[in-house]
């Protein structure tokens, strides 16, 4: 019952070209590329059978192979990371039980986020896809709102039902919360962590569907599953004192480096 992590990485990012090769300095001052740090995060996850970097760029391939990663070359026509994962998995001799998409812009993803995600999908036979969500503190919610007010596309938020089934994802900060939330207090806003666990059949079917209206408007690939009525499970994960943020814009580099310094991550 195997689990494979795929890290999709493309050079031609609309908002941040060349992002996978951008260097981040950790607590010790050592600079490592974003894709290397994402691969390091994947390699720290327990009970994973294989980690694959999926890219369409020769420079990313050469760099990843240079630090020991397995690389699958994929088409430049892949519209998002989910399609790139599907293409990479289609080349494997045997389909795994679960495919994890650990996006290459989330190097601060703790190992237990992925471990809890896989456990959540295994425990819910109705779910075809699962993704982690992290309850925002008032401070994190304020950071998301500040990004939106500044015109930056920052983190994504999620809303879901009592059974954990996803209702919607947005780059706006939802749900609306009247009033303020104390910086260290929990808020009703959940930050969507950019990781997915798929059953292979659902992943293979995804690429055959056209982009959905909501997917195009929000720029969020997971909405294609919701627009086709598929069961996506939101798995709440615990920060355990760790800070989490994704690298979406150049302005996020110093933010991530500050977080790594504060958490003493080299």
Secondary structure, DSSP 8 states (H G I E B T S, - for coil): --EEEEEEE-S--SSSTTGGG-EEE-TTS-EEEHHHHHHHHHHTSTT--EEEEEES-HHHHHHHHHTT-EEEE--TT--SHHHHHHHHHHTSSS--SEEEEE-TT-TT--HHHHHHHHHHHHH-TT-SEEEEEEEEEHHHHHHHHHHHHTT----EEEEE-TT-BEEEEESS--S---S---TTSEEEEEEEEEEEEEEHHHHHHHTTS---HHHHHHT-TTHHHHHTT--EEEEE---TT-------STTHHHHHHHHHHHTT--
